[in-house]
Amino acid sequence: MQLGLPFGERSATAPTSDGQVAPFYFVRHRRARRYLLRVDHDGRVRVTIPRGGSRREADAFAQRHVDWVARQQARLLPGRFSADERHVLSTRARLELPSRAHELAVEHGLQVRRISIRNQRTRWGSCGRDGHICLNWRLLVMPEWVRDYVIVHELMHLKRLDHSPAYWRLVSVAFPAYREARQWLRAHGPGLR
């Protein structure tokens, strides 16, 4: 898998989708016209430096595309959980996530009508106009602070059902580390799906 944008081999590291660190390496190619990223089958990331390019620019290019790298590396992972593991985790999620959501709702002076746990492939959670909150069972395998962010994110939709600046102000007051949590989800979330 390769990403290319206009723009001696040396190793470095880049974050992978599962939170580990996979090596990335730099290769000069005199015929290359732009910087290129390629994720090898073993998860290593190759950064091609074009003629006239610098290692510093190549490194900056790679850092700007870590989200793309994480998504490509996630595709290389075999099914993350077995059927038995999914069953155990989703059962635990049905017990643990609603109670945590209710705790956080009380903490923020909110009332939740209904909470469902689902096997969503593209969302960590959702909130309907009727106040029904759905949470992905995979939240159970995240760090607690990231899980709490997702729950708080959905709870704040009980106050504003949009993603306007006013909504994000509510989130920032309720969960000041929301930017860090969103960053964690972008970097590591694909490996959990």
C-alpha positions as CSV (number, residue, x, y, z in Angstrom):
1,M,0.0,0.0,0.0
2,Q,1.5,3.3,-1.0
3,L,0.8,7.0,-0.5
4,G,2.6,9.5,-2.6
5,L,2.5,13.3,-2.6
6,P,4.6,15.9,-4.4
7,F,7.4,16.5,-2.3
8,G,21.5,6.4,2.5
9,E,18.6,4.3,4.0
10,R,18.1,5.0,7.7
11,S,15.6,3.5,10.2
12,A,13.3,5.3,12.6
13,T,10.0,4.4,14.2
14,A,6.3,5.2,13.6
15,P,3.3,4.4,15.7
16,T,1.2,1.4,14.5
17,S,-2.5,1.0,14.7
18,D,-2.3,-1.3,17.8
19,G,-0.2,1.2,19.8
20,Q,3.0,-0.6,19.2
21,V,5.9,0.9,17.3
22,A,6.8,-0.4,13.8
23,P,10.0,0.6,12.1
24,F,10.0,2.9,9.2
25,Y,13.0,3.4,6.9
26,F,14.1,5.9,4.4
27,V,15.3,5.2,0.9
28,R,16.7,7.7,-1.6
29,H,15.6,7.1,-5.2
30,R,17.1,9.4,-7.9
31,R,14.2,8.9,-10.3
32,A,11.5,9.6,-7.7
33,R,9.7,12.9,-8.3
34,R,7.9,13.1,-4.9
35,Y,8.0,11.7,-1.4
36,L,6.3,8.3,-1.1
37,L,5.1,6.2,1.8
38,R,4.6,2.5,1.5
39,V,3.5,0.0,4.2
40,D,5.3,-3.3,3.7
41,H,3.5,-6.6,4.5
42,D,5.4,-6.8,7.8
43,G,4.1,-3.4,8.8
44,R,7.3,-1.5,8.3
45,V,6.9,1.8,6.6
46,R,9.2,2.8,3.7
47,V,9.7,6.5,3.0
48,T,11.1,7.2,-0.5
49,I,13.1,10.5,-0.8
50,P,13.2,12.0,-4.2
51,R,16.2,13.6,-5.9
52,G,16.9,16.9,-4.2
53,G,14.8,15.9,-1.2
54,S,16.0,15.8,2.4
55,R,15.7,13.4,5.3
56,R,14.2,16.1,7.4
57,E,11.4,16.8,4.8
58,A,10.9,13.1,4.4
59,D,10.5,12.6,8.2
60,A,8.0,15.6,8.3
61,F,6.1,14.0,5.4
62,A,5.9,10.7,7.2
63,Q,4.7,12.3,10.4
64,R,1.9,14.2,8.6
65,H,0.5,10.9,7.4
66,V,0.7,8.7,10.5
67,D,-3.1,8.3,10.5
68,W,-3.0,6.9,6.9
69,V,-0.1,4.6,8.0
70,A,-2.2,3.4,11.0
71,R,-5.2,2.6,8.7
72,Q,-3.0,0.7,6.3
73,Q,-1.3,-1.2,9.1
74,A,-4.7,-2.1,10.6
75,R,-5.7,-3.7,7.3
76,L,-2.7,-6.0,7.6
77,L,-3.9,-7.3,11.0
78,P,-5.8,-10.6,10.9
79,G,-9.2,-10.6,12.6
80,R,-8.4,-9.0,15.9
81,F,-10.8,-11.0,18.1
82,S,-11.9,-14.6,17.8
83,A,-15.7,-15.3,17.9
84,D,-15.4,-16.5,21.5
85,E,-13.4,-13.4,22.5
86,R,-16.0,-11.2,20.8
87,H,-18.8,-13.0,22.7
88,V,-17.1,-12.6,26.0
89,L,-16.2,-9.0,25.4
90,S,-19.6,-8.0,24.2
91,T,-21.3,-9.7,27.2
92,R,-19.0,-7.8,29.5
93,A,-19.6,-4.6,27.6
94,R,-23.4,-5.0,28.1
95,L,-22.8,-5.2,31.9
96,E,-20.1,-2.5,32.3
97,L,-20.6,0.2,29.7
98,P,-24.2,1.2,30.6
99,S,-23.4,1.5,34.2
100,R,-20.4,3.8,33.4
101,A,-22.5,5.8,31.1
102,H,-25.1,6.4,33.8
103,E,-22.3,7.4,36.3
104,L,-21.0,9.9,33.9
105,A,-24.5,11.2,33.1
106,V,-25.2,11.8,36.8
107,E,-21.8,13.5,37.1
108,H,-22.8,15.9,34.3
109,G,-26.4,16.4,35.4
110,L,-27.9,14.5,32.5
111,Q,-30.5,11.8,32.2
112,V,-30.2,8.9,29.7
113,R,-33.3,7.2,28.5
114,R,-31.8,4.1,27.0
115,I,-28.4,2.6,26.3
116,S,-27.6,-0.1,23.8
117,I,-24.4,-2.0,23.2
118,R,-23.8,-2.8,19.5
119,N,-21.3,-4.3,17.1
120,Q,-20.8,-1.1,15.1
121,R,-18.0,-1.3,12.4
122,T,-17.7,2.4,11.7
123,R,-18.7,4.2,15.0
124,W,-17.7,4.1,18.6
125,G,-21.0,5.5,19.7
126,S,-24.1,7.4,18.6
127,C,-26.9,9.4,20.2
128,G,-30.4,9.6,18.6
129,R,-32.9,12.5,18.8
130,D,-34.9,10.5,21.3
131,G,-31.9,10.3,23.7
132,H,-31.1,6.7,22.9
133,I,-27.3,6.2,23.2
134,C,-25.6,3.3,21.4
135,L,-22.1,2.3,22.4
136,N,-19.7,-0.1,20.6
137,W,-18.6,-3.1,22.6
138,R,-15.0,-2.5,21.5
139,L,-14.9,0.4,23.9
140,L,-14.2,-2.2,26.5
141,V,-10.7,-2.9,25.0
142,M,-9.6,0.8,25.1
143,P,-7.9,2.7,27.9
144,E,-10.5,3.8,30.4
145,W,-9.9,7.5,29.8
146,V,-10.6,7.1,26.0
147,R,-13.7,5.1,26.7
148,D,-14.9,7.8,29.0
149,Y,-14.3,10.4,26.3
150,V,-16.5,8.5,23.8
151,I,-19.3,8.2,26.4
152,V,-19.0,11.9,27.4
153,H,-19.0,12.8,23.7
154,E,-22.3,11.0,23.3
155,L,-23.7,12.4,26.5
156,M,-23.0,15.9,25.4
157,H,-25.3,15.2,22.4
158,L,-28.1,15.1,24.8
159,K,-27.5,18.9,25.1
160,R,-26.7,19.6,21.5
161,L,-27.3,17.1,18.7
162,D,-24.7,18.5,16.3
163,H,-20.9,19.0,16.1
164,S,-21.0,22.8,16.1
165,P,-18.4,25.0,17.9
166,A,-20.9,25.3,20.8
167,Y,-21.1,21.5,21.0
168,W,-17.3,21.2,21.2
169,R,-17.2,23.8,24.0
170,L,-19.6,21.5,26.0
171,V,-17.2,18.6,25.3
172,S,-14.1,20.6,26.3
173,V,-15.7,21.6,29.6
174,A,-16.9,18.1,30.4
175,F,-13.7,16.3,29.2
176,P,-10.7,18.7,28.9
177,A,-8.4,16.0,27.4
178,Y,-10.8,15.4,24.5
179,R,-8.2,16.3,21.9
180,E,-5.8,13.7,23.2
181,A,-8.5,11.1,23.3
182,R,-9.5,11.9,19.7
183,Q,-5.9,11.6,18.7
184,W,-5.7,8.2,20.4
185,L,-8.7,7.0,18.5
186,R,-7.3,8.2,15.2
187,A,-4.0,6.4,15.8
188,H,-5.2,3.2,17.5
189,G,-8.9,2.8,16.7
190,P,-8.5,1.2,13.3
191,G,-6.7,-1.7,14.8
192,L,-9.6,-2.4,17.1
193,R,-12.3,-2.8,14.4
